[in-house]
Amino acid sequence: MLAKKRGPNVDQTWTKRGPNVDQTWTKRGPNVDQTWTTRGPHVDHTWTTRAPTWTNVTNVTNVTT
């Protein structure tokens, strides 16, 4: 896990890695802008949260039927 804190307003960037998950996101606040990616064997998601609204982009790849 990689974590960075700056602040008083606290910018954070960190990554989680697992066998099926690769996540990277950033929190910047107090209004908290978040950007992160979730990757798995069948799904690749990218989305951004900007308070108070949501923007979602979803890309689905490698789907087996």
PyMOL Python script that loads the backbone (N, CA, C, O; Angstrom):
from pymol import cmd

cmd.read_pdbstr("""\
ATOM      1  N   MET A   1       0.843  -1.188   0.000  1.00  0.00           N
ATOM      2  CA  MET A   1       0.000   0.000   0.000  1.00  0.00           C
ATOM      3  C   MET A   1       0.882   1.243   0.000  1.00  0.00           C
ATOM      4  O   MET A   1       1.800   1.377   0.809  1.00  0.00           O
ATOM      5  N   LEU A   2       0.580   2.145  -0.927  1.00  0.00           N
ATOM      6  CA  LEU A   2       1.307   3.398  -1.023  1.00  0.00           C
ATOM      7  C   LEU A   2       0.390   4.511  -0.562  1.00  0.00           C
ATOM      8  O   LEU A   2      -0.725   4.648  -1.065  1.00  0.00           O
ATOM      9  N   ALA A   3       0.844   5.302   0.385  1.00  0.00           N
ATOM     10  CA  ALA A   3      -0.006   6.374   0.895  1.00  0.00           C
ATOM     11  C   ALA A   3       0.795   7.665   0.990  1.00  0.00           C
ATOM     12  O   ALA A   3       1.952   7.667   1.410  1.00  0.00           O
ATOM     13  N   LYS A   4       0.167   8.750   0.597  1.00  0.00           N
ATOM     14  CA  LYS A   4       0.779  10.062   0.713  1.00  0.00           C
ATOM     15  C   LYS A   4      -0.232  10.991   1.373  1.00  0.00           C
ATOM     16  O   LYS A   4      -1.417  10.976   1.038  1.00  0.00           O
ATOM     17  N   LYS A   5       0.243  11.789   2.305  1.00  0.00           N
ATOM     18  CA  LYS A   5      -0.620  12.777   2.923  1.00  0.00           C
ATOM     19  C   LYS A   5       0.056  14.141   2.832  1.00  0.00           C
ATOM     20  O   LYS A   5       1.233  14.295   3.155  1.00  0.00           O
ATOM     21  N   ARG A   6      -0.718  15.119   2.385  1.00  0.00           N
ATOM     22  CA  ARG A   6      -0.262  16.487   2.366  1.00  0.00           C
ATOM     23  C   ARG A   6      -1.363  17.320   2.973  1.00  0.00           C
ATOM     24  O   ARG A   6      -2.540  16.973   2.875  1.00  0.00           O
ATOM     25  N   GLY A   7      -0.986  18.421   3.600  1.00  0.00           N
ATOM     26  CA  GLY A   7      -2.198  19.058   3.958  1.00  0.00           C
ATOM     27  C   GLY A   7      -1.953  20.206   4.861  1.00  0.00           C
ATOM     28  O   GLY A   7      -0.791  20.346   5.242  1.00  0.00           O
ATOM     29  N   PRO A   8      -2.833  21.043   5.266  1.00  0.00           N
ATOM     30  CA  PRO A   8      -3.991  20.695   6.066  1.00  0.00           C
ATOM     31  C   PRO A   8      -5.160  20.065   5.316  1.00  0.00           C
ATOM     32  O   PRO A   8      -6.005  19.426   5.943  1.00  0.00           O
ATOM     33  N   ASN A   9      -5.235  20.225   3.993  1.00  0.00           N
ATOM     34  CA  ASN A   9      -6.396  19.735   3.258  1.00  0.00           C
ATOM     35  C   ASN A   9      -6.261  18.279   2.829  1.00  0.00           C
ATOM     36  O   ASN A   9      -7.203  17.706   2.281  1.00  0.00           O
ATOM     37  N   VAL A  10      -5.116  17.684   3.071  1.00  0.00           N
ATOM     38  CA  VAL A  10      -4.905  16.243   2.980  1.00  0.00           C
ATOM     39  C   VAL A  10      -5.211  15.664   1.597  1.00  0.00           C
ATOM     40  O   VAL A  10      -6.325  15.219   1.320  1.00  0.00           O
ATOM     41  N   ASP A  11      -4.179  15.685   0.733  1.00  0.00           N
ATOM     42  CA  ASP A  11      -4.262  14.935  -0.517  1.00  0.00           C
ATOM     43  C   ASP A  11      -3.718  13.540  -0.262  1.00  0.00           C
ATOM     44  O   ASP A  11      -2.620  13.396   0.275  1.00  0.00           O
ATOM     45  N   GLN A  12      -4.455  12.527  -0.630  1.00  0.00           N
ATOM     46  CA  GLN A  12      -4.029  11.154  -0.409  1.00  0.00           C
ATOM     47  C   GLN A  12      -4.041  10.398  -1.724  1.00  0.00           C
ATOM     48  O   GLN A  12      -4.975  10.513  -2.518  1.00  0.00           O
ATOM     49  N   THR A  13      -2.991   9.625  -1.939  1.00  0.00           N
ATOM     50  CA  THR A  13      -2.939   8.754  -3.103  1.00  0.00           C
ATOM     51  C   THR A  13      -2.455   7.397  -2.633  1.00  0.00           C
ATOM     52  O   THR A  13      -1.424   7.299  -1.966  1.00  0.00           O
ATOM     53  N   TRP A  14      -3.187   6.352  -2.974  1.00  0.00           N
ATOM     54  CA  TRP A  14      -2.736   5.027  -2.587  1.00  0.00           C
ATOM     55  C   TRP A  14      -3.225   3.983  -3.557  1.00  0.00           C
ATOM     56  O   TRP A  14      -4.136   4.227  -4.347  1.00  0.00           O
ATOM     57  N   THR A  15      -2.612   2.812  -3.492  1.00  0.00           N
ATOM     58  CA  THR A  15      -2.900   1.723  -4.411  1.00  0.00           C
ATOM     59  C   THR A  15      -3.106   0.439  -3.628  1.00  0.00           C
ATOM     60  O   THR A  15      -2.363   0.144  -2.692  1.00  0.00           O
ATOM     61  N   LYS A  16      -4.117  -0.321  -4.018  1.00  0.00           N
ATOM     62  CA  LYS A  16      -4.311  -1.664  -3.487  1.00  0.00           C
ATOM     63  C   LYS A  16      -4.102  -2.643  -4.621  1.00  0.00           C
ATOM     64  O   LYS A  16      -4.587  -2.425  -5.731  1.00  0.00           O
ATOM     65  N   ARG A  17      -3.384  -3.721  -4.353  1.00  0.00           N
ATOM     66  CA  ARG A  17      -3.153  -4.735  -5.363  1.00  0.00           C
ATOM     67  C   ARG A  17      -3.513  -6.103  -4.807  1.00  0.00           C
ATOM     68  O   ARG A  17      -3.176  -6.436  -3.671  1.00  0.00           O
ATOM     69  N   GLY A  18      -4.197  -6.882  -5.619  1.00  0.00           N
ATOM     70  CA  GLY A  18      -4.540  -8.240  -5.252  1.00  0.00           C
ATOM     71  C   GLY A  18      -4.566  -9.086  -6.507  1.00  0.00           C
ATOM     72  O   GLY A  18      -4.254  -8.589  -7.589  1.00  0.00           O
ATOM     73  N   PRO A  19      -4.931 -10.353  -6.388  1.00  0.00           N
ATOM     74  CA  PRO A  19      -4.924 -11.252  -7.542  1.00  0.00           C
ATOM     75  C   PRO A  19      -5.906 -10.812  -8.617  1.00  0.00           C
ATOM     76  O   PRO A  19      -5.656 -11.029  -9.802  1.00  0.00           O
ATOM     77  N   ASN A  20      -7.015 -10.200  -8.225  1.00  0.00           N
ATOM     78  CA  ASN A  20      -8.039  -9.804  -9.181  1.00  0.00           C
ATOM     79  C   ASN A  20      -8.328  -8.309  -9.152  1.00  0.00           C
ATOM     80  O   ASN A  20      -9.188  -7.831  -9.892  1.00  0.00           O
ATOM     81  N   VAL A  21      -7.619  -7.567  -8.305  1.00  0.00           N
ATOM     82  CA  VAL A  21      -7.970  -6.170  -8.106  1.00  0.00           C
ATOM     83  C   VAL A  21      -6.727  -5.296  -8.162  1.00  0.00           C
ATOM     84  O   VAL A  21      -5.718  -5.580  -7.518  1.00  0.00           O
ATOM     85  N   ASP A  22      -6.820  -4.236  -8.938  1.00  0.00           N
ATOM     86  CA  ASP A  22      -5.786  -3.204  -8.966  1.00  0.00           C
ATOM     87  C   ASP A  22      -6.504  -1.870  -8.853  1.00  0.00           C
ATOM     88  O   ASP A  22      -7.180  -1.445  -9.790  1.00  0.00           O
ATOM     89  N   GLN A  23      -6.364  -1.215  -7.725  1.00  0.00           N
ATOM     90  CA  GLN A  23      -7.087   0.021  -7.472  1.00  0.00           C
ATOM     91  C   GLN A  23      -6.117   1.160  -7.229  1.00  0.00           C
ATOM     92  O   GLN A  23      -5.134   1.016  -6.502  1.00  0.00           O
ATOM     93  N   THR A  24      -6.408   2.292  -7.845  1.00  0.00           N
ATOM     94  CA  THR A  24      -5.653   3.505  -7.590  1.00  0.00           C
ATOM     95  C   THR A  24      -6.645   4.646  -7.446  1.00  0.00           C
ATOM     96  O   THR A  24      -7.488   4.838  -8.322  1.00  0.00           O
ATOM     97  N   TRP A  25      -6.566   5.404  -6.365  1.00  0.00           N
ATOM     98  CA  TRP A  25      -7.462   6.533  -6.240  1.00  0.00           C
ATOM     99  C   TRP A  25      -6.854   7.627  -5.392  1.00  0.00           C
ATOM    100  O   TRP A  25      -5.893   7.409  -4.654  1.00  0.00           O
ATOM    101  N   THR A  26      -7.428   8.794  -5.513  1.00  0.00           N
ATOM    102  CA  THR A  26      -6.942   9.985  -4.832  1.00  0.00           C
ATOM    103  C   THR A  26      -8.092  10.650  -4.099  1.00  0.00           C
ATOM    104  O   THR A  26      -9.193  10.779  -4.634  1.00  0.00           O
ATOM    105  N   LYS A  27      -7.829  11.070  -2.876  1.00  0.00           N
ATOM    106  CA  LYS A  27      -8.778  11.902  -2.156  1.00  0.00           C
ATOM    107  C   LYS A  27      -8.161  13.287  -1.999  1.00  0.00           C
ATOM    108  O   LYS A  27      -7.010  13.431  -1.584  1.00  0.00           O
ATOM    109  N   ARG A  28      -8.948  14.293  -2.337  1.00  0.00           N
ATOM    110  CA  ARG A  28      -8.493  15.661  -2.155  1.00  0.00           C
ATOM    111  C   ARG A  28      -9.654  16.401  -1.529  1.00  0.00           C
ATOM    112  O   ARG A  28     -10.752  16.392  -2.086  1.00  0.00           O
ATOM    113  N   GLY A  29      -9.455  17.032  -0.407  1.00  0.00           N
ATOM    114  CA  GLY A  29     -10.622  17.554   0.242  1.00  0.00           C
ATOM    115  C   GLY A  29     -10.308  18.770   1.053  1.00  0.00           C
ATOM    116  O   GLY A  29      -9.139  19.145   1.145  1.00  0.00           O
ATOM    117  N   PRO A  30     -11.286  19.410   1.649  1.00  0.00           N
ATOM    118  CA  PRO A  30     -12.463  18.823   2.253  1.00  0.00           C
ATOM    119  C   PRO A  30     -13.599  18.442   1.300  1.00  0.00           C
ATOM    120  O   PRO A  30     -14.525  17.748   1.721  1.00  0.00           O
ATOM    121  N   ASN A  31     -13.564  18.862   0.052  1.00  0.00           N
ATOM    122  CA  ASN A  31     -14.668  18.552  -0.863  1.00  0.00           C
ATOM    123  C   ASN A  31     -14.500  17.205  -1.556  1.00  0.00           C
ATOM    124  O   ASN A  31     -15.410  16.748  -2.247  1.00  0.00           O
ATOM    125  N   VAL A  32     -13.370  16.579  -1.382  1.00  0.00           N
ATOM    126  CA  VAL A  32     -13.125  15.184  -1.726  1.00  0.00           C
ATOM    127  C   VAL A  32     -13.403  14.865  -3.194  1.00  0.00           C
ATOM    128  O   VAL A  32     -14.487  14.408  -3.559  1.00  0.00           O
ATOM    129  N   ASP A  33     -12.382  15.121  -4.031  1.00  0.00           N
ATOM    130  CA  ASP A  33     -12.417  14.602  -5.392  1.00  0.00           C
ATOM    131  C   ASP A  33     -11.746  13.243  -5.381  1.00  0.00           C
ATOM    132  O   ASP A  33     -10.631  13.111  -4.876  1.00  0.00           O
ATOM    133  N   GLN A  34     -12.396  12.237  -5.924  1.00  0.00           N
ATOM    134  CA  GLN A  34     -11.841  10.891  -5.930  1.00  0.00           C
ATOM    135  C   GLN A  34     -11.777  10.373  -7.357  1.00  0.00           C
ATOM    136  O   GLN A  34     -12.719  10.519  -8.136  1.00  0.00           O
ATOM    137  N   THR A  35     -10.644   9.767  -7.679  1.00  0.00           N
ATOM    138  CA  THR A  35     -10.513   9.083  -8.961  1.00  0.00           C
ATOM    139  C   THR A  35      -9.890   7.733  -8.688  1.00  0.00           C
ATOM    140  O   THR A  35      -8.838   7.657  -8.054  1.00  0.00           O
ATOM    141  N   TRP A  36     -10.513   6.671  -9.151  1.00  0.00           N
ATOM    142  CA  TRP A  36      -9.917   5.367  -8.925  1.00  0.00           C
ATOM    143  C   TRP A  36     -10.305   4.389  -9.998  1.00  0.00           C
ATOM    144  O   TRP A  36     -11.274   4.597 -10.728  1.00  0.00           O
ATOM    145  N   THR A  37      -9.542   3.317 -10.090  1.00  0.00           N
ATOM    146  CA  THR A  37      -9.745   2.285 -11.094  1.00  0.00           C
ATOM    147  C   THR A  37      -9.811   0.935 -10.406  1.00  0.00           C
ATOM    148  O   THR A  37      -9.004   0.642  -9.524  1.00  0.00           O
ATOM    149  N   THR A  38     -10.758   0.123 -10.802  1.00  0.00           N
ATOM    150  CA  THR A  38     -10.866  -1.239 -10.305  1.00  0.00           C
ATOM    151  C   THR A  38     -10.714  -2.184 -11.477  1.00  0.00           C
ATOM    152  O   THR A  38     -11.439  -2.069 -12.465  1.00  0.00           O
ATOM    153  N   ARG A  39      -9.779  -3.119 -11.383  1.00  0.00           N
ATOM    154  CA  ARG A  39      -9.549  -4.065 -12.454  1.00  0.00           C
ATOM    155  C   ARG A  39      -9.703  -5.476 -11.947  1.00  0.00           C
ATOM    156  O   ARG A  39      -9.190  -5.833 -10.886  1.00  0.00           O
ATOM    157  N   GLY A  40     -10.417  -6.279 -12.720  1.00  0.00           N
ATOM    158  CA  GLY A  40     -10.570  -7.685 -12.399  1.00  0.00           C
ATOM    159  C   GLY A  40     -10.448  -8.494 -13.671  1.00  0.00           C
ATOM    160  O   GLY A  40     -10.158  -7.939 -14.731  1.00  0.00           O
ATOM    161  N   PRO A  41     -10.665  -9.805 -13.585  1.00  0.00           N
ATOM    162  CA  PRO A  41     -10.511 -10.682 -14.741  1.00  0.00           C
ATOM    163  C   PRO A  41     -11.531 -10.376 -15.832  1.00  0.00           C
ATOM    164  O   PRO A  41     -11.273 -10.653 -17.003  1.00  0.00           O
ATOM    165  N   HIS A  42     -12.675  -9.815 -15.476  1.00  0.00           N
ATOM    166  CA  HIS A  42     -13.736  -9.596 -16.452  1.00  0.00           C
ATOM    167  C   HIS A  42     -14.178  -8.143 -16.553  1.00  0.00           C
ATOM    168  O   HIS A  42     -14.859  -7.772 -17.508  1.00  0.00           O
ATOM    169  N   VAL A  43     -13.805  -7.326 -15.594  1.00  0.00           N
ATOM    170  CA  VAL A  43     -14.346  -5.972 -15.538  1.00  0.00           C
ATOM    171  C   VAL A  43     -13.231  -4.960 -15.325  1.00  0.00           C
ATOM    172  O   VAL A  43     -12.324  -5.168 -14.519  1.00  0.00           O
ATOM    173  N   ASP A  44     -13.319  -3.862 -16.066  1.00  0.00           N
ATOM    174  CA  ASP A  44     -12.402  -2.735 -15.894  1.00  0.00           C
ATOM    175  C   ASP A  44     -13.261  -1.494 -15.688  1.00  0.00           C
ATOM    176  O   ASP A  44     -13.928  -1.036 -16.616  1.00  0.00           O
ATOM    177  N   HIS A  45     -13.245  -0.961 -14.496  1.00  0.00           N
ATOM    178  CA  HIS A  45     -14.056   0.204 -14.165  1.00  0.00           C
ATOM    179  C   HIS A  45     -13.156   1.408 -13.918  1.00  0.00           C
ATOM    180  O   HIS A  45     -12.105   1.301 -13.285  1.00  0.00           O
ATOM    181  N   THR A  46     -13.590   2.549 -14.430  1.00  0.00           N
ATOM    182  CA  THR A  46     -12.934   3.803 -14.096  1.00  0.00           C
ATOM    183  C   THR A  46     -14.019   4.814 -13.763  1.00  0.00           C
ATOM    184  O   THR A  46     -14.938   5.016 -14.557  1.00  0.00           O
ATOM    185  N   TRP A  47     -13.929   5.444 -12.617  1.00  0.00           N
ATOM    186  CA  TRP A  47     -14.920   6.454 -12.303  1.00  0.00           C
ATOM    187  C   TRP A  47     -14.346   7.514 -11.389  1.00  0.00           C
ATOM    188  O   TRP A  47     -13.331   7.313 -10.721  1.00  0.00           O
ATOM    189  N   THR A  48     -15.026   8.652 -11.379  1.00  0.00           N
ATOM    190  CA  THR A  48     -14.603   9.797 -10.596  1.00  0.00           C
ATOM    191  C   THR A  48     -15.762  10.266  -9.735  1.00  0.00           C
ATOM    192  O   THR A  48     -16.901  10.349 -10.195  1.00  0.00           O
ATOM    193  N   THR A  49     -15.464  10.565  -8.503  1.00  0.00           N
ATOM    194  CA  THR A  49     -16.452  11.150  -7.612  1.00  0.00           C
ATOM    195  C   THR A  49     -16.025  12.576  -7.302  1.00  0.00           C
ATOM    196  O   THR A  49     -14.943  12.806  -6.762  1.00  0.00           O
ATOM    197  N   ARG A  50     -16.870  13.521  -7.642  1.00  0.00           N
ATOM    198  CA  ARG A  50     -16.600  14.915  -7.324  1.00  0.00           C
ATOM    199  C   ARG A  50     -17.823  15.442  -6.576  1.00  0.00           C
ATOM    200  O   ARG A  50     -18.915  15.563  -7.131  1.00  0.00           O
ATOM    201  N   ALA A  51     -17.603  15.749  -5.303  1.00  0.00           N
ATOM    202  CA  ALA A  51     -18.746  16.130  -4.474  1.00  0.00           C
ATOM    203  C   ALA A  51     -19.419  17.384  -5.015  1.00  0.00           C
ATOM    204  O   ALA A  51     -18.714  18.291  -5.459  1.00  0.00           O
ATOM    205  N   PRO A  52     -20.734  17.482  -5.001  1.00  0.00           N
ATOM    206  CA  PRO A  52     -21.674  16.479  -4.514  1.00  0.00           C
ATOM    207  C   PRO A  52     -22.241  15.579  -5.604  1.00  0.00           C
ATOM    208  O   PRO A  52     -23.230  14.886  -5.364  1.00  0.00           O
ATOM    209  N   THR A  53     -21.648  15.568  -6.789  1.00  0.00           N
ATOM    210  CA  THR A  53     -22.205  14.803  -7.904  1.00  0.00           C
ATOM    211  C   THR A  53     -21.308  13.639  -8.268  1.00  0.00           C
ATOM    212  O   THR A  53     -20.139  13.594  -7.885  1.00  0.00           O
ATOM    213  N   TRP A  54     -21.866  12.702  -9.010  1.00  0.00           N
ATOM    214  CA  TRP A  54     -21.151  11.512  -9.437  1.00  0.00           C
ATOM    215  C   TRP A  54     -21.011  11.490 -10.950  1.00  0.00           C
ATOM    216  O   TRP A  54     -21.934  11.862 -11.675  1.00  0.00           O
ATOM    217  N   THR A  55     -19.844  11.050 -11.421  1.00  0.00           N
ATOM    218  CA  THR A  55     -19.653  10.766 -12.836  1.00  0.00           C
ATOM    219  C   THR A  55     -19.121   9.350 -12.933  1.00  0.00           C
ATOM    220  O   THR A  55     -18.131   9.013 -12.282  1.00  0.00           O
ATOM    221  N   ASN A  56     -19.755   8.527 -13.726  1.00  0.00           N
ATOM    222  CA  ASN A  56     -19.364   7.126 -13.824  1.00  0.00           C
ATOM    223  C   ASN A  56     -19.058   6.752 -15.265  1.00  0.00           C
ATOM    224  O   ASN A  56     -19.841   7.032 -16.172  1.00  0.00           O
ATOM    225  N   VAL A  57     -17.924   6.125 -15.461  1.00  0.00           N
ATOM    226  CA  VAL A  57     -17.576   5.561 -16.756  1.00  0.00           C
ATOM    227  C   VAL A  57     -17.241   4.103 -16.520  1.00  0.00           C
ATOM    228  O   VAL A  57     -16.386   3.788 -15.693  1.00  0.00           O
ATOM    229  N   THR A  58     -17.893   3.227 -17.223  1.00  0.00           N
ATOM    230  CA  THR A  58     -17.688   1.802 -17.017  1.00  0.00           C
ATOM    231  C   THR A  58     -17.306   1.144 -18.327  1.00  0.00           C
ATOM    232  O   THR A  58     -18.014   1.277 -19.325  1.00  0.00           O
ATOM    233  N   ASN A  59     -16.199   0.441 -18.327  1.00  0.00           N
ATOM    234  CA  ASN A  59     -15.777  -0.341 -19.475  1.00  0.00           C
ATOM    235  C   ASN A  59     -15.735  -1.803 -19.067  1.00  0.00           C
ATOM    236  O   ASN A  59     -14.999  -2.172 -18.151  1.00  0.00           O
ATOM    237  N   VAL A  60     -16.509  -2.630 -19.729  1.00  0.00           N
ATOM    238  CA  VAL A  60     -16.540  -4.052 -19.416  1.00  0.00           C
ATOM    239  C   VAL A  60     -15.796  -4.802 -20.512  1.00  0.00           C
ATOM    240  O   VAL A  60     -16.159  -4.733 -21.687  1.00  0.00           O
ATOM    241  N   THR A  61     -14.754  -5.515 -20.114  1.00  0.00           N
ATOM    242  CA  THR A  61     -13.921  -6.224 -21.076  1.00  0.00           C
ATOM    243  C   THR A  61     -13.756  -7.672 -20.659  1.00  0.00           C
ATOM    244  O   THR A  61     -13.931  -8.022 -19.492  1.00  0.00           O
ATOM    245  N   ASN A  62     -13.419  -8.500 -21.620  1.00  0.00           N
ATOM    246  CA  ASN A  62     -13.110  -9.902 -21.352  1.00  0.00           C
ATOM    247  C   ASN A  62     -14.258 -10.628 -20.656  1.00  0.00           C
ATOM    248  O   ASN A  62     -14.047 -11.352 -19.683  1.00  0.00           O
ATOM    249  N   VAL A  63     -15.457 -10.430 -21.155  1.00  0.00           N
ATOM    250  CA  VAL A  63     -16.618 -11.073 -20.555  1.00  0.00           C
ATOM    251  C   VAL A  63     -16.834 -12.425 -21.220  1.00  0.00           C
ATOM    252  O   VAL A  63     -17.003 -12.514 -22.436  1.00  0.00           O
ATOM    253  N   THR A  64     -16.826 -13.456 -20.418  1.00  0.00           N
ATOM    254  CA  THR A  64     -17.075 -14.795 -20.941  1.00  0.00           C
ATOM    255  C   THR A  64     -18.533 -15.146 -20.735  1.00  0.00           C
ATOM    256  O   THR A  64     -19.095 -14.906 -19.667  1.00  0.00           O
ATOM    257  N   THR A  65     -19.150 -15.720 -21.770  1.00  0.00           N
ATOM    258  CA  THR A  65     -20.564 -16.059 -21.672  1.00  0.00           C
ATOM    259  C   THR A  65     -20.754 -17.553 -21.775  1.00  0.00           C
ATOM    260  O   THR A  65     -21.884 -18.037 -21.713  1.00  0.00           O
TER     261      THR A  65
END
""", "prot")
cmd.dss("prot")
cmd.show_as("cartoon", "prot")
cmd.util.cbc("prot")
cmd.orient("prot")
